[in-house]
Amino acid sequence: MIDSAPFKIKADDIEIRRIRDKVMGFPWRDMPDVEGWSQGTSKTYLEELCDYWVEEYDWRTHEAALNRFDQFVTPVDDIDIHYLHERGSGDKAVPLLLSHGWPGSFAEFSKIVEPLAHPERFGGDVADAFDVIAPSLPGFGFSGRPARPIGPRKMADLFNRLMTENLGYAAYLAQGGDWGGAISSWLGFEHSAACKAIHINILTMRHPDGPQTDREHAWAEQFDRDQILQDGYRTQQATRPQTLGYAMMDSPVGTAAWVIEKFHAWSDLRNDDIESAHSKDSLLTNIMIYLITGTFITASWIYYGRREEGGRIFSPQGHRVEVPTAAALFPSEMLAWPPRTYVERLYNVTHWSEMPRGGHFAAMEVPELLVDDIVSFARTVRGKLIQSMEN
């Protein structure tokens, strides 16, 4: 195994004051007031959030809450990878790698780490415990940045090495949404010697032969229509992330606007109210992680990296992920799932759950549902995984 150094988050006081001063000095009077969220982030809501940011939000409280988890930094391929590591209860805890996405951070898992690692504390069975490992993606948050953009395929390689070489796990499960879903998919596809099963709550990959049935064609056509107003940020970050980065590095309000637009558009909201799914504190803590680490630009690189890696296709020959795969379908996921027939040409689907509520940020929005589904799926593969760990 490769040594890891203990890590605690400790933002610089000067940087916290600089961010606050920037928020206080934003020229709201020059911003047009467009109705609601129709053209992007609502000015009314963003101004309210920024008032709270300046007057009430306390980064140190949330920093301390994150620091209650054991965290470490370890080198993988010359990149320092930051990760949370909560060892599970009992003597049969199995390793579970949680991968976040954009515009998230490792903090989005804070509600599910303890229920997964210590189920007996939440009315569950200690036999379902996991060793939970939740890294910051390379270029995100407290991890180091790659020398140039890399995509989810390369990140999967780095995370497999983190799990096997640095942490010494012979076998593990992987879970993820957003980019974490793509990373988990690549882990199952290219690293099945150690990654024995995956659980995903997003479908980012595509089959080279495209849709086949009438239902699949209908899904593909509707998907393209749904994405027309979503493609702007994705195209910018996949082609010219540096240009966008100059503005974001100097504007906490701009960063907040760019990020919370997605939390509003992609979450399962009641009455179009972002706070029916996310509190001001959780939104701001996630934004602050980008700001205090200066990683807005390098986090956006993953879009550029995927384009260079070849996009969404595993294999031009149509090979699929053969490890057991769980699909958790949340109704407000912005990348609408195709029919199961399509998914099964990409994955060995052994667990399919259509959820009653929730959206893109499932670990934050409906943590209990996500935990229950991970546990339920893991019970079907846990015996073989433990056997792989012991051999």
N, C-alpha and C positions, 0 to 999 in steps of 0.2 A: 504494500500500500504506500501511497505518497502522502506525506504529512500535510495536514491542514492547520492553519493558524486560527485561533479563536477570533471572532469579530464582533464588535458592538457598533451600532450606528451612533455617530456623534457629529451632528451637523455643526458647522462653524457659526458662531454667534454673529460674526460680521456678515456672513452670507444670508443668514435669516433676516437680519435688519435690512440688508440691501433689497431682498425680495419684498419685504413689507413696504419699504419706501417706494419701490417701483409701482406696487399695487396702489398705494395712496396717491401717487402722482399721475395716474392714468387720465388722459384727457377725455372724459366721458362726454363733455359738451360737444365735442366734434364728431361723435358717433351718431349716425342716423338711427332712429328708433323704428325698426321694422316690426310688424306685428308678430308676436310669438316666435316660433322656431322655424318659420317657413323658409327663410333664407340662410339659416345657420343658427348659431347660438343666440338665444334670446338676450337682448340687451338688458331687459328688466331683470331677468333671473341672474345674469352674470354680475350685474351691479350689486344685487342683493348678496350674492355669494362673496363678492370682494369686500363688501362692508363687513360681513361676518369674518372674513379672513383677517382683516385689519383689527377689528374690535374684540373678537372672541376666540378665534381659533388659536390653539396652543400646540405648536409642533412638538414641544418637549414631552407633552403627555402621550402623544401617539408614538413618538420615538421610543419612549419607555415601554409602551405596550408591545411594540415589535421586538424590543430587546429582551422580553421575557422568554423568547425562544432562543435556543442555542443556535448560534450562527458561526460560520467559518468562511475562510477564503483559502483556496488551493489552486495551484497552477495546473492547467490542462492545455497542452500545446501552446505554451507561452502566453496564455491568457489567464489572468486570475479570475476564477469563478467563485462568486459569492453564493452561499447556499444556507438555508435553514435546515437543521437536522434534529427532528424530534423522535427520539427512540421510543418505540412502542412498549406497552405493558406486556408482561408475561414473557415466556421463553419461546414463543412461536410467532413473533411479529415478523411480517414479511415486508421487504422494501417496496416502497411506492414512490415513484418519481413524479412530482407535479410540475408541469411546465405552463407558465403563463403566456400571455401574448401582448399585443399592442392595442390600445394604449394602457395596458395594465402593468402590474409589477408583482413581485413575489408577495406583497402585502395583501393581494386579493384573496389569498388562501388563509388568512388569519382566522377566519371563522370555522374552518374545517380541519385544521391541523390537529387540534386536541381531540375532537370526536373520532378522527381516524386513528390516532395513535393510542388513545386511552378510551375505548368505547365503553368500558365498564363504569366510567365516571358519568356517562350520559344515558344510562339505562340499557346499554348494550352488553355484548359478550366479549370478554377479554380474548377469546379465541379468534376474534375478528381484527385484532390489533395490527397496525402497520408501523414500520419505521418510515417516517415521512421525510422525504428530501425535496425541498422546494428551492431550486436555484433562481438567481436573477439571470436572465438570458444574456449572453455576451453582448456588450454594448449598452445594456440596460442597467439602470440603478447602480448597485454596488459591485457589479462585476466589471472586469476590465474590458477594454474595447479591442476588437480585432484590428489588425493593421489596415484593413479595407473591408467593405461590406461582405458579409456572409449571409447565407440563407438558412432555412430550417433543416435542410439535409446535412449541412456541415455542423449545425448546432446539435443535431441528433448524434453525430459522431462524437462530438465533444462531451455530451452528456452521458453517452454510453461509457466513455473512458472515465468520466467522473465516477460513475457507479461501480465499475469493475476494477479499474486500476487504482484510483485514489481512495475509494471507500471499501473496496474489497468484496463487493457483493457478487456472487456467482450467478444470481438470477434475481429478477425484479419485475414489477408491473410498472407501466407508464400511463399517465393520465394527462389530458390537456384539452383546453378549448382555445379558440383563436389560433395564434401561431403554435401554442402548445399542442393543439390537435394535429397540426402538420408535423411537428417534431416527434410526437408520439407515433404517428403513422410511419415516419421514416425509421424510427427505432424498431417498430415491428417488422418492417420490410427488410431492412439491411442489417439489423443487429439481433436477430431472433435467437442467437446462441445464448444470450443473456436476458434479453427482453422477452419474457415468456407470454405476455398478454398485454393488451392495451384497452383503455377506456377513453372514448372521445365524445365530446359534446358539441362537435362541429364537424362538417364535412367540407374540407378545403380541396381535396384531391379530385382528379377527373380521370375517367377511363379514355384511352386513346381512340376507342371506337365510337364514343359518344352515346347519346340515348338510343334505345332500341325499340321500346314499346310506345304505344300511344300515350300512356301516363307519363313516361319518361320524357317524351318530346314536349308534352304540355308543361311539365315542370321546368324544362330547360328554357322554354320560351318565356314563361312567367318569371323565372329567375333573372333573365336578361332585362326584362322590363323593370323589375324591382331594383336592379343595381344601377340604373341610369343616374339617379341622384346620389349614389354612393361612391361612384368611381373617381371623383375628383381627388380626394385625399390619397387614394391608392395609387393613382397614376403619378401624382406629384412625388410621392415618396419612393416610387419605383424607378423614377427617371431623373429627378432633380432635387434630391433631398438636401443638398448643401445650400441651395438658394433659400429654401424655406427655413433652414436652420439658423441663418443669420438673424432673422426677425425673432425667432423663438428664444434664442439665447439671451436676448436683451429685453424680453417682454414676458413677465410672469402672467399677465392678463391674457396675452395672446396665446400662450401655452395652455392656460386654463380653458380658453374658448375652444381651441382646437381639440382638446381632449374631451371636455364634457359634452360637446356636441354628439360624440359617439356614445357616451353613456346615456344620453337622452334618446338617441335614435335607435339604439340596439337593445334597450332594456324593456322589460315587461312592466309598463307603467299603467297607473290608474288615473284617468282624467288628464292625461298628458303631463302629469306631475313627476318630475325627475326624482323628487324626494319620497315618492311612494316606493321607490326601489333603492335609493342611495341617500345616505345622510350627507349633509355638508361636510362633516368631518371626514367621512370615508373618501369623498371626492377630492378634498383638499390634500389629504395625506398621500394619496396616489400621485397627485400633481406635484406635490413637494418633493417626492422622491426623484422625479425627473429634474426638478429645478436645482436641488441642492447638490446633485451629482453632475449636472451639466450634460445630461445624456439624451436630450431630445433628438439631436442629429443622429447619433450613433444608434439609437433605438430604431429610428426610421429606416436605417440601412437594411434591415431585414427584408423589406420590400424590394429593394434594389438587388439584394443578394439572391432572392428567390428567382427573379427574372434571369439573372446570370446562370443560375443552376438549371434552368430549363422549365421553370413554371410548375404546374400542378400535376404533371404526369409522373407516376412511378416508373413505368416501363412501357416503351413503345410496343412491346410484344404482348402487353396486356396481363403481365404477371400481377398477382395481388398479394396483400398481406395475409400470410397463412397462420399467424399466431391467433389464438382466440381474441375476438374483438367485441367490445361492448359499445353500442351506440345509444347515447342519451339525447333524445330529441326534445328540446325546450321550445315551446310554441312561438316565442318572440325572437328566436334566433334570426339574425338579419341575413345570414346565408341559409336560405331555406333548404331543408333536406330533400333529396330526391326520393323516389319510391325505393323500398327495400331491395327490389330486384336490381337496381343500379348499384346500390351500395355493396351488395353481395358479389358483384363482379370486381370490386376493389378490395374487399376484406372478407375474412372468414368470420362472418357475424354469428356469434353464439348467444348474444344477449341484446335485446332491442326494447327500449323503454320510451314510450311516448308520454312525456311529462304533462301534468295538468296546468302548470304555470312556470314562469321563468323565462329569461332571455339569454343574451350573449354572455353576460357575466354571472354565470350560474353560481359560482362559489361565493359570490357576494350577495346575490339576490335571493337564492333559495338554497342555502347551504345544507339544510337537513335533507332535502330531496337528493342533492348530489351525493352526499355522504351515504345515504341509504342505498343508492344505486351502485356506487363503487363497492360497498360491502357485499351487496347481493351478488354482483358479478364475481368478485374475488372469491367467494365461497365455491364457485364452480371450478376454479383453477388453483386454489390455494394448496391442495394436497400435492399436485405435481410440481408446483413451484418450490415448496419446502423440500421435496425430494431432490430437486435440482440443486438447491442450496447445500444439501447435506452430502451429495455425491462428490 
